[in-house]
Structures are given as C-alpha cells and as structure tokens.
Amino acid sequence: MRVIIADDEPITRMDLKEMLENEGHQVVGEAADGFDAVEICRSEQPDLVIMDVKMPLMDGLTASQIVNEEQLADAVVLLTAYSDREFIEEAKKSGVSSYLVKPVDERSFIPALEIALERGREMKKLKKDYNTISQRLENRTSIEQAKGVLMSRRGMTEQDAYDYIRKISRTKNVSMKRVADIILMHRGD
C-alpha cells in the first residue's frame, strides 16, 4: 500500500509509519494538518490516507471529504482519540472507509487498513460503473429522442432514423450522442 499519514502529533506519525513499513507498506507522505494532507494526496495519489480528526487549519473530517470527492485516494481511514457519536456520524457523511480509535492495537491495525482499502476500491469501482451506465443511458435517451424527431419530421422508419444518425456519426467522426444532440437542437428548423 502507498499511504499518507495525517496527524498533528509527530510521535503518532512516526509510530504509524514504523508499523506500516514493518509490514512492507510505503509511506509516501506525512502531514500535520488537513490542508497539507489534501495537497499531498493531490500530488501522490496514494492508495490509503490515515487521517486524524482533530488537526489545525483543516480538520480531518473536512480533509477526508475533499479527498473522497476529488477521488484522491482509494480509501480514507480516520484514526482518532474521539469515539463520540457526533464524530462517527460526521465520519459517515465524509465518506471514510473506516474509523479507528486510538491507541491502535498493532495486530488489528494493518488488517483493518487492508480491509478498508479493499472496501474503498470496491466503492470506487461501483461509482465508476454507475457513472458509465448513467452516461450510456443518457446517450441512449438522446439518440431515441433524435430518432423520434427524424421519424416525425422526415417520415423515416425507426431503423432508417437510427441508420441516418449512425451514418453522420461515422462520416463526421463524432459520437452518435453528439449527432443526436444537434438534431434535437434544430428540431424546430
């Protein structure tokens, strides 16, 4: 794993780094506040970020939300001394993969990170698949609407309308969705 550690306590960062490196993982960055954590994530694109909740400048919850929204890492794990319900609820909203309470138990720490990373990767894949399917549906909807315009305006059959859109797409080297959008923009012409 390529990991970034964000904690305002240097001794905590040092301990976590040692645990990770002893297990063969690579710590590619360290930050003492959420702002630096986000910036390091932008440049390093780590697999995993271990983030403290309470940090100066930008707290870990806000930084986690940014990392998740911008997809700067596959997973974010909050590591904090706070186990209050309000922090846990905020952590859920920020999209973190796991929430661990300090002090960490060395035996369960690495397995918890590995599971969180795997879940984070699964979620990232699901989001990507969802976006792909949504885009295809949007494309199909535009093409269907454009076919309808051609059928009513030019008296084409459904197959002829589809073939017409496909032919223009190939001739002009643009997507069928783009051709459909142009047809729909000029439906009043």
MDAnalysis code that builds the backbone (N, CA, C; Angstrom):
import MDAnalysis as mda
import numpy as np

u = mda.Universe.empty(567, n_residues=189, atom_resindex=np.repeat(np.arange(189), 3), trajectory=True)
u.add_TopologyAttr("name", ["N", "CA", "C"] * 189)
u.add_TopologyAttr("resid", np.arange(1, 190))
u.add_TopologyAttr("resname", ["MET", "ARG", "VAL", "ILE", "ILE", "ALA", "ASP", "ASP", "GLU", "PRO", "ILE", "THR", "ARG", "MET", "ASP", "LEU", "LYS", "GLU", "MET", "LEU", "GLU", "ASN", "GLU", "GLY", "HIS", "GLN", "VAL", "VAL", "GLY", "GLU", "ALA", "ALA", "ASP", "GLY", "PHE", "ASP", "ALA", "VAL", "GLU", "ILE", "CYS", "ARG", "SER", "GLU", "GLN", "PRO", "ASP", "LEU", "VAL", "ILE", "MET", "ASP", "VAL", "LYS", "MET", "PRO", "LEU", "MET", "ASP", "GLY", "LEU", "THR", "ALA", "SER", "GLN", "ILE", "VAL", "ASN", "GLU", "GLU", "GLN", "LEU", "ALA", "ASP", "ALA", "VAL", "VAL", "LEU", "LEU", "THR", "ALA", "TYR", "SER", "ASP", "ARG", "GLU", "PHE", "ILE", "GLU", "GLU", "ALA", "LYS", "LYS", "SER", "GLY", "VAL", "SER", "SER", "TYR", "LEU", "VAL", "LYS", "PRO", "VAL", "ASP", "GLU", "ARG", "SER", "PHE", "ILE", "PRO", "ALA", "LEU", "GLU", "ILE", "ALA", "LEU", "GLU", "ARG", "GLY", "ARG", "GLU", "MET", "LYS", "LYS", "LEU", "LYS", "LYS", "ASP", "TYR", "ASN", "THR", "ILE", "SER", "GLN", "ARG", "LEU", "GLU", "ASN", "ARG", "THR", "SER", "ILE", "GLU", "GLN", "ALA", "LYS", "GLY", "VAL", "LEU", "MET", "SER", "ARG", "ARG", "GLY", "MET", "THR", "GLU", "GLN", "ASP", "ALA", "TYR", "ASP", "TYR", "ILE", "ARG", "LYS", "ILE", "SER", "ARG", "THR", "LYS", "ASN", "VAL", "SER", "MET", "LYS", "ARG", "VAL", "ALA", "ASP", "ILE", "ILE", "LEU", "MET", "HIS", "ARG", "GLY", "ASP"])
u.atoms.positions = np.array([
    [0.837, -1.192, 0.000],
    [0.000, 0.000, 0.000],
    [0.874, 1.244, 0.000],
    [0.431, 2.238, -0.745],
    [1.049, 3.568, -0.694],
    [0.169, 4.407, 0.230],
    [0.742, 4.897, 1.323],
    [-0.042, 5.517, 2.391],
    [0.434, 6.941, 2.690],
    [-0.530, 7.797, 3.023],
    [-0.241, 9.125, 3.574],
    [-0.780, 9.148, 4.988],
    [0.025, 9.662, 5.897],
    [-0.368, 9.772, 7.302],
    [-0.556, 11.253, 7.626],
    [-1.748, 11.586, 8.139],
    [-2.027, 12.971, 8.532],
    [-2.412, 12.999, 10.009],
    [-1.529, 13.548, 10.808],
    [-1.767, 13.660, 12.248],
    [-0.887, 14.800, 12.754],
    [-1.431, 15.617, 13.640],
    [-0.651, 16.763, 14.110],
    [0.377, 16.382, 15.179],
    [0.373, 15.129, 15.617],
    [1.363, 14.656, 16.591],
    [2.492, 13.926, 15.877],
    [3.698, 14.496, 15.851],
    [4.827, 13.847, 15.162],
    [5.117, 12.435, 15.676],
    [4.949, 12.203, 16.966],
    [5.241, 10.878, 17.525],
    [4.249, 9.840, 16.995],
    [3.001, 10.258, 16.827],
    [1.980, 9.350, 16.278],
    [2.323, 9.002, 14.837],
    [2.685, 10.024, 14.056],
    [3.071, 9.775, 12.658],
    [4.249, 8.801, 12.596],
    [5.226, 8.998, 13.472],
    [6.412, 8.145, 13.483],
    [6.029, 6.698, 13.824],
    [5.175, 6.510, 14.822],
    [4.743, 5.161, 15.214],
    [3.973, 4.481, 14.089],
    [3.056, 5.197, 13.464],
    [2.260, 4.626, 12.379],
    [3.149, 4.265, 11.191],
    [4.066, 5.159, 10.886],
    [4.980, 4.913, 9.764],
    [5.795, 3.647, 10.019],
    [6.280, 3.501, 11.233],
    [7.077, 2.321, 11.578],
    [6.245, 1.044, 11.436],
    [4.998, 1.072, 11.939],
    [4.123, -0.110, 11.825],
    [3.874, -0.467, 10.357],
    [3.600, 0.550, 9.557],
    [3.315, 0.311, 8.141],
    [4.540, -0.220, 7.400],
    [5.675, 0.407, 7.616],
    [6.883, -0.009, 6.915],
    [7.345, -1.397, 7.350],
    [7.112, -1.750, 8.619],
    [7.450, -3.096, 9.093],
    [6.629, -4.171, 8.381],
    [5.475, -3.781, 7.882],
    [4.609, -4.707, 7.148],
    [4.806, -4.603, 5.633],
    [5.803, -3.810, 5.216],
    [6.122, -3.715, 3.795],
    [5.355, -2.655, 3.025],
    [4.645, -1.792, 3.728],
    [3.898, -0.731, 3.057],
    [4.764, 0.526, 2.951],
    [4.418, 1.373, 1.990],
    [5.230, 2.562, 1.718],
    [4.482, 3.824, 2.165],
    [5.091, 4.587, 3.048],
    [4.524, 5.873, 3.459],
    [5.069, 6.923, 2.491],
    [4.174, 7.455, 1.649],
    [4.602, 8.375, 0.591],
    [4.442, 9.835, 0.981],
    [3.888, 10.086, 2.174],
    [3.751, 11.460, 2.621],
    [3.231, 11.537, 4.040],
    [3.589, 12.641, 4.696],
    [3.118, 12.904, 6.051],
    [2.664, 14.348, 6.120],
    [1.597, 14.578, 6.900],
    [1.064, 15.932, 7.052],
    [0.666, 16.157, 8.506],
    [0.792, 17.411, 8.937],
    [0.431, 17.774, 10.301],
    [-0.934, 18.456, 10.364],
    [-1.544, 18.694, 9.200],
    [-2.884, 19.276, 9.177],
    [-3.624, 18.802, 7.935],
    [-4.931, 19.014, 7.927],
    [-5.763, 18.542, 6.829],
    [-5.452, 19.191, 5.499],
    [-5.092, 20.462, 5.536],
    [-4.783, 21.173, 4.288],
    [-3.603, 20.506, 3.580],
    [-2.509, 20.282, 4.327],
    [-1.336, 19.631, 3.742],
    [-1.655, 18.208, 3.294],
    [-2.508, 17.518, 4.053],
    [-2.890, 16.149, 3.683],
    [-3.545, 16.135, 2.301],
    [-4.457, 17.057, 2.068],
    [-5.140, 17.132, 0.770],
    [-4.136, 17.442, -0.337],
    [-3.248, 18.396, -0.096],
    [-2.259, 18.771, -1.113],
    [-1.317, 17.611, -1.435],
    [-0.887, 16.881, -0.416],
    [-0.011, 15.728, -0.652],
    [-0.767, 14.647, -1.426],
    [-2.042, 14.465, -1.096],
    [-2.862, 13.484, -1.831],
    [-2.964, 13.862, -3.302],
    [-3.101, 15.144, -3.583],
    [-3.195, 15.598, -4.976],
    [-1.934, 15.252, -5.757],
    [-0.786, 15.344, -5.112],
    [0.454, 15.072, -5.834],
    [0.838, 13.592, -5.820],
    [0.507, 12.875, -4.759],
    [0.963, 11.484, -4.623],
    [-0.059, 10.434, -5.052],
    [-1.350, 10.790, -5.044],
    [-2.414, 9.825, -5.375],
    [-2.196, 8.500, -4.633],
    [-2.254, 8.515, -3.290],
    [-1.992, 7.304, -2.510],
    [-3.143, 6.301, -2.604],
    [-2.873, 5.091, -2.153],
    [-3.934, 4.093, -2.037],
    [-4.813, 4.424, -0.837],
    [-4.162, 4.822, 0.251],
    [-4.844, 4.985, 1.526],
    [-4.337, 6.216, 2.263],
    [-5.253, 6.897, 2.959],
    [-4.878, 8.016, 3.813],
    [-5.339, 7.693, 5.223],
    [-4.432, 7.815, 6.172],
    [-4.778, 7.688, 7.579],
    [-4.856, 9.111, 8.113],
    [-6.036, 9.486, 8.626],
    [-6.299, 10.885, 8.952],
    [-6.791, 11.027, 10.387],
    [-6.136, 11.893, 11.141],
    [-6.620, 12.253, 12.471],
    [-7.816, 13.185, 12.295],
    [-8.746, 13.189, 13.255],
    [-9.917, 14.065, 13.157],
    [-9.553, 15.492, 13.547],
    [-8.953, 15.642, 14.707],
    [-8.655, 16.983, 15.230],
    [-7.261, 17.414, 14.791],
    [-7.220, 18.345, 13.831],
    [-5.945, 18.891, 13.361],
    [-6.136, 20.383, 13.109],
    [-5.051, 21.133, 13.155],
    [-5.152, 22.568, 12.888],
    [-5.398, 22.861, 11.401],
    [-5.794, 24.077, 11.118],
    [-6.005, 24.619, 9.780],
    [-7.225, 24.001, 9.094],
    [-7.198, 22.689, 8.882],
    [-8.352, 21.981, 8.328],
    [-8.458, 20.654, 9.064],
    [-9.634, 20.382, 9.634],
    [-9.777, 19.139, 10.395],
    [-9.830, 17.928, 9.467],
    [-9.680, 16.757, 10.054],
    [-9.624, 15.524, 9.288],
    [-10.925, 15.174, 8.588],
    [-12.053, 15.562, 9.166],
    [-13.344, 15.268, 8.527],
    [-13.490, 16.052, 7.223],
    [-13.149, 17.330, 7.263],
    [-13.217, 18.162, 6.062],
    [-12.222, 17.676, 5.011],
    [-11.009, 17.393, 5.449],
    [-9.981, 16.897, 4.519],
    [-10.407, 15.564, 3.903],
    [-10.995, 14.687, 4.709],
    [-11.462, 13.384, 4.208],
    [-12.527, 13.565, 3.141],
    [-13.422, 14.496, 3.381],
    [-14.489, 14.751, 2.416],
    [-13.906, 15.227, 1.086],
    [-12.928, 16.105, 1.132],
    [-12.285, 16.606, -0.088],
    [-11.563, 15.469, -0.807],
    [-10.818, 14.676, -0.065],
    [-10.086, 13.542, -0.660],
    [-11.068, 12.600, -1.357],
    [-12.194, 12.336, -0.711],
    [-13.185, 11.433, -1.303],
    [-13.889, 12.057, -2.504],
    [-14.290, 13.319, -2.399],
    [-14.983, 13.977, -3.513],
    [-14.103, 14.080, -4.753],
    [-12.832, 14.370, -4.540],
    [-11.904, 14.519, -5.665],
    [-11.241, 13.190, -6.054],
    [-11.604, 12.123, -5.365],
    [-11.058, 10.789, -5.615],
    [-9.530, 10.795, -5.645],
    [-8.962, 11.356, -4.581],
    [-7.511, 11.482, -4.480],
    [-6.853, 10.244, -3.873],
    [-7.665, 9.342, -3.316],
    [-7.168, 8.099, -2.727],
    [-8.276, 7.064, -2.825],
    [-7.892, 5.793, -2.744],
    [-8.904, 4.735, -2.784],
    [-9.676, 4.636, -1.475],
    [-9.031, 5.000, -0.371],
    [-9.703, 4.905, 0.931],
    [-9.095, 5.900, 1.913],
    [-9.958, 6.358, 2.830],
    [-9.517, 7.201, 3.940],
    [-9.958, 6.517, 5.227],
    [-9.011, 6.386, 6.153],
    [-9.306, 5.818, 7.462],
    [-9.065, 6.910, 8.492],
    [-10.094, 7.185, 9.283],
    [-9.925, 8.148, 10.369],
    [-9.357, 7.412, 11.570],
    [-8.347, 7.994, 12.151],
    [-7.704, 7.442, 13.342],
    [-7.731, 8.553, 14.378],
    [-8.493, 8.350, 15.448],
    [-8.706, 9.444, 16.375],
    [-8.893, 8.967, 17.802],
    [-8.698, 9.859, 18.729],
    [-8.938, 9.560, 20.138],
    [-10.416, 9.746, 20.478],
    [-11.196, 10.285, 19.545],
    [-12.590, 10.606, 19.814],
    [-13.520, 9.505, 19.310],
    [-14.333, 8.998, 20.221],
    [-15.307, 7.987, 19.814],
    [-16.731, 8.483, 20.057],
    [-16.893, 9.792, 20.196],
    [-18.224, 10.368, 20.388],
    [-19.092, 10.093, 19.165],
    [-20.369, 9.906, 19.416],
    [-21.327, 9.593, 18.360],
    [-21.305, 10.663, 17.264],
    [-21.198, 11.941, 17.652],
    [-21.231, 13.019, 16.648],
    [-20.062, 12.912, 15.664],
    [-18.889, 12.517, 16.135],
    [-17.733, 12.353, 15.246],
    [-17.961, 11.187, 14.285],
    [-18.539, 10.109, 14.811],
    [-18.805, 8.939, 13.974],
    [-19.820, 9.290, 12.882],
    [-20.865, 10.031, 13.249],
    [-21.874, 10.442, 12.255],
    [-21.258, 11.347, 11.187],
    [-20.415, 12.261, 11.606],
    [-19.722, 13.146, 10.648],
    [-18.787, 12.340, 9.753],
    [-18.148, 11.345, 10.333],
    [-17.240, 10.492, 9.552],
    [-18.016, 9.759, 8.464],
    [-19.201, 9.271, 8.790],
    [-20.036, 8.586, 7.798],
    [-20.343, 9.525, 6.631],
    [-20.681, 10.763, 6.955],
    [-21.027, 11.749, 5.918],
    [-19.825, 12.106, 5.048],
    [-18.634, 12.037, 5.614],
    [-17.443, 12.428, 4.856],
    [-16.945, 11.324, 3.928],
    [-17.535, 10.142, 4.013],
    [-17.195, 9.065, 3.082],
    [-15.971, 8.249, 3.435],
    [-15.576, 8.242, 4.705],
    [-14.400, 7.458, 5.083],
    [-14.714, 5.969, 5.026],
    [-13.669, 5.166, 4.866],
    [-13.824, 3.714, 4.770],
    [-13.796, 3.026, 6.125],
    [-13.200, 3.687, 7.112],
    [-13.121, 3.089, 8.443],
    [-12.838, 4.183, 9.476],
    [-13.110, 3.846, 10.720],
    [-12.934, 4.765, 11.838],
    [-12.288, 3.979, 12.956],
    [-11.033, 4.266, 13.249],
    [-10.304, 3.555, 14.292],
    [-10.023, 4.501, 15.455],
    [-10.125, 3.963, 16.669],
    [-9.922, 4.781, 17.862],
    [-8.548, 4.493, 18.447],
    [-7.830, 5.597, 18.760],
    [-6.511, 5.485, 19.383],
    [-6.686, 5.054, 20.832],
    [-5.715, 4.382, 21.421],
    [-4.480, 3.909, 20.797],
    [-4.771, 2.676, 19.938],
    [-3.976, 2.514, 18.885],
    [-4.202, 1.393, 17.962],
    [-3.533, 0.127, 18.483],
    [-4.214, -0.966, 18.210],
    [-3.672, -2.277, 18.518],
    [-2.922, -2.726, 17.273],
    [-1.632, -2.913, 17.402],
    [-0.793, -3.241, 16.243],
    [-1.292, -4.460, 15.470],
    [-1.798, -5.471, 16.171],
    [-2.238, -6.695, 15.498],
    [-3.466, -6.479, 14.625],
    [-4.363, -5.582, 15.023],
    [-5.584, -5.370, 14.246],
    [-5.474, -4.175, 13.296],
    [-4.457, -3.347, 13.483],
    [-4.323, -2.117, 12.702],
    [-4.154, -2.383, 11.202],
    [-3.156, -3.169, 10.839],
    [-2.874, -3.434, 9.412],
    [-4.043, -4.180, 8.751],
    [-4.586, -5.251, 9.360],
    [-5.747, -5.897, 8.730],
    [-6.924, -4.934, 8.540],
    [-7.157, -4.058, 9.514],
    [-8.252, -3.084, 9.387],
    [-7.996, -2.145, 8.209],
    [-6.749, -1.739, 8.026],
    [-6.406, -0.867, 6.898],
    [-6.593, -1.590, 5.573],
    [-6.145, -2.838, 5.520],
    [-6.256, -3.605, 4.274],
    [-7.717, -3.822, 3.887],
    [-8.563, -4.105, 4.864],
    [-9.994, -4.285, 4.590],
    [-10.614, -2.963, 4.162],
    [-10.269, -1.883, 4.849],
    [-10.794, -0.564, 4.478],
    [-10.387, -0.201, 3.055],
    [-9.152, -0.497, 2.693],
    [-8.670, -0.196, 1.339],
    [-9.457, -1.004, 0.309],
    [-9.662, -2.277, 0.584],
    [-10.417, -3.118, -0.357],
    [-11.851, -2.597, -0.510],
    [-12.498, -2.241, 0.588],
    [-13.859, -1.686, 0.519],
    [-13.858, -0.358, -0.238],
    [-12.859, 0.446, -0.006],
    [-12.746, 1.716, -0.727],
    [-12.605, 1.504, -2.220],
    [-11.803, 0.527, -2.597],
    [-11.623, 0.222, -4.026],
    [-12.912, -0.305, -4.637],
    [-13.631, -1.134, -3.888],
    [-14.919, -1.640, -4.379],
    [-15.902, -0.494, -4.598],
    [-15.941, 0.445, -3.647],
    [-16.848, 1.595, -3.780],
    [-16.459, 2.463, -4.980],
    [-15.173, 2.651, -5.176],
    [-14.696, 3.445, -6.306],
    [-15.106, 2.785, -7.627],
    [-14.980, 1.460, -7.691],
    [-15.372, 0.735, -8.893],
    [-16.884, 0.835, -9.115],
    [-17.660, 0.699, -8.048],
    [-19.111, 0.824, -8.175],
    [-19.507, 2.214, -8.691],
    [-18.864, 3.249, -8.170],
    [-19.147, 4.615, -8.637],
    [-18.804, 4.771, -10.113],
    [-17.668, 4.203, -10.500],
    [-17.256, 4.281, -11.903],
    [-18.251, 3.547, -12.795],
    [-18.651, 2.344, -12.375],
    [-19.636, 1.573, -13.141],
    [-20.963, 2.324, -13.239],
    [-21.378, 2.915, -12.132],
    [-22.628, 3.682, -12.115],
    [-22.555, 4.849, -13.101],
    [-21.444, 5.578, -13.075],
    [-21.277, 6.716, -13.993],
    [-21.276, 6.268, -15.447],
    [-20.642, 5.136, -15.726],
    [-20.620, 4.594, -17.090],
    [-22.026, 4.252, -17.551],
    [-22.775, 3.565, -16.696],
    [-24.143, 3.173, -17.039],
    [-25.026, 4.414, -17.201],
    [-24.871, 5.384, -16.324],
    [-25.655, 6.623, -16.427],
    [-25.371, 7.340, -17.747],
    [-24.093, 7.385, -18.129],
    [-23.712, 8.042, -19.380],
    [-24.310, 7.309, -20.575],
    [-24.261, 5.985, -20.536],
    [-24.841, 5.199, -21.632],
    [-26.344, 5.440, -21.740],
    [-27.011, 5.493, -20.590],
    [-28.451, 5.736, -20.583],
    [-28.764, 7.121, -21.137],
    [-27.975, 8.099, -20.736],
    [-28.159, 9.461, -21.252],
    [-27.951, 9.492, -22.771],
    [-26.913, 8.805, -23.238],
    [-26.651, 8.739, -24.683],
    [-27.821, 8.082, -25.404],
    [-28.283, 6.957, -24.872],
    [-29.383, 6.212, -25.495],
    [-30.644, 7.075, -25.540],
    [-30.925, 7.810, -24.464],
    [-32.115, 8.668, -24.403],
    [-32.056, 9.743, -25.489],
    [-30.899, 10.385, -25.637],
    [-30.744, 11.422, -26.667],
    [-30.947, 10.837, -28.061],
    [-30.362, 9.675, -28.301],
    [-30.483, 9.040, -29.621],
    [-31.943, 8.662, -29.893],
    [-32.622, 8.137, -28.876],
    [-34.037, 7.775, -29.045],
    [-34.886, 9.006, -29.355],
    [-34.618, 10.105, -28.662],
    [-35.373, 11.344, -28.910],
    [-35.094, 11.867, -30.317],
    [-33.841, 11.811, -30.731],
    [-33.484, 12.288, -32.072],
    [-34.132, 11.412, -33.139],
    [-34.166, 10.114, -32.906],
    [-34.855, 9.221, -33.844],
    [-36.327, 9.623, -33.964],
    [-36.941, 9.931, -32.833],
    [-38.342, 10.353, -32.837],
    [-38.550, 11.610, -33.654],
    [-37.636, 12.566, -33.535],
    [-37.718, 13.808, -34.321],
    [-37.607, 13.487, -35.810],
    [-36.633, 12.667, -36.165],
    [-36.448, 12.305, -37.583],
    [-37.657, 11.538, -38.122],
    [-38.203, 10.670, -37.316],
    [-39.359, 9.881, -37.747],
    [-40.574, 10.785, -38.000],
    [-40.794, 11.747, -37.113],
    [-41.971, 12.608, -37.299],
    [-41.718, 13.694, -38.338],
    [-40.513, 14.250, -38.371],
    [-40.221, 15.356, -39.286],
    [-39.965, 14.883, -40.713],
    [-39.311, 13.745, -40.849],
    [-38.926, 13.267, -42.188],
    [-39.654, 11.997, -42.617],
    [-40.528, 11.507, -41.757],
    [-41.292, 10.311, -42.109],
    [-40.433, 9.058, -42.227],
    [-39.302, 9.029, -41.510],
    [-38.413, 7.861, -41.554],
    [-38.945, 6.757, -40.660],
    [-38.553, 5.540, -40.976],
    [-38.813, 4.436, -40.055],
    [-37.801, 4.548, -38.916],
    [-38.044, 3.809, -37.845],
    [-37.120, 3.846, -36.715],
    [-35.730, 3.388, -37.134],
    [-35.657, 2.325, -37.918],
    [-34.365, 1.808, -38.376],
    [-33.661, 2.808, -39.283],
    [-34.418, 3.464, -40.191],
    [-33.830, 4.467, -41.077],
    [-33.282, 5.651, -40.279],
    [-34.012, 6.067, -39.257],
    [-33.570, 7.183, -38.411],
    [-32.277, 6.815, -37.681],
    [-32.222, 5.597, -37.163],
    [-31.019, 5.122, -36.476],
    [-29.840, 5.067, -37.448],
    [-30.076, 4.492, -38.632],
    [-29.020, 4.389, -39.638],
    [-28.525, 5.766, -40.064],
    [-29.434, 6.727, -40.172],
    [-29.088, 8.096, -40.555],
    [-28.152, 8.720, -39.508],
    [-28.518, 8.582, -38.235],
    [-27.690, 9.122, -37.142],
    [-26.323, 8.436, -37.134],
    [-26.325, 7.123, -37.303],
    [-25.067, 6.370, -37.298],
    [-24.177, 6.771, -38.472],
    [-24.773, 6.978, -39.643],
    [-24.003, 7.353, -40.839],
    [-23.335, 8.716, -40.642],
    [-24.077, 9.686, -40.136],
    [-23.500, 11.022, -39.885],
    [-22.384, 10.909, -38.844],
    [-22.623, 10.119, -37.827],
    [-21.624, 9.916, -36.778],
    [-20.314, 9.408, -37.373],
    [-20.407, 8.440, -38.239],
    [-19.204, 7.868, -38.857],
    [-18.565, 8.842, -39.843],
    [-19.380, 9.503, -40.655],
    [-18.867, 10.427, -41.663],
    [-18.135, 11.611, -41.014],
    [-18.741, 12.151, -39.960],
    [-18.174, 13.335, -39.298],
    [-17.208, 12.981, -38.166],
    [-17.102, 11.675, -37.886],
    [-16.214, 11.208, -36.825],
    [-16.539, 11.846, -35.467],
    [-17.832, 11.845, -35.143],
    [-18.301, 12.309, -33.839],
    [-19.220, 11.228, -33.270],
    [-19.508, 11.312, -32.000],
    [-20.362, 10.300, -31.370],
    [-21.804, 10.421, -31.865],
    [-22.509, 9.318, -31.771],
    [-23.927, 9.331, -32.133],
    [-24.689, 10.262, -31.196],
    [-24.266, 10.354, -29.952],
    [-24.898, 11.277, -28.999],
    [-24.752, 12.703, -29.477],
    [-23.593, 13.065, -29.973],
    [-23.363, 14.429, -30.471],
    [-24.279, 14.718, -31.661],
    [-24.403, 13.774, -32.576],
    [-25.308, 13.937, -33.724],
    [-26.745, 14.094, -33.222],
    [-27.129, 13.248, -32.271],
    [-28.483, 13.319, -31.711],
    [-28.733, 14.671, -31.065],
    [-27.757, 15.174, -30.309],
    [-27.915, 16.477, -29.659],
    [-28.103, 17.595, -30.685],
    [-27.372, 17.522, -31.792],
    [-27.513, 18.534, -32.854],
    [-28.904, 18.447, -33.479],
    [-29.370, 17.243, -33.729],
    [-30.719, 17.062, -34.275],
    [-31.757, 17.643, -33.320],
    [-31.576, 17.382, -32.037],
    [-32.531, 17.878, -31.035],
    [-32.479, 19.398, -30.883],
    [-31.294, 19.996, -31.067],
    [-31.174, 21.457, -31.005],
    [-31.905, 22.121, -32.164],
    [-31.953, 21.453, -33.291],
    [-32.532, 22.031, -34.500],
    [-33.885, 21.393, -34.847],
    [-34.572, 20.918, -33.828],
    [-35.834, 20.245, -34.121],
    [-36.896, 21.185, -34.655],
    [-36.743, 22.486, -34.439],
    [-37.720, 23.459, -34.941],
    [-37.423, 23.926, -36.348],
    [-36.230, 23.581, -36.884],
    [-35.844, 24.068, -38.228],
    [-36.637, 23.397, -39.322],
])
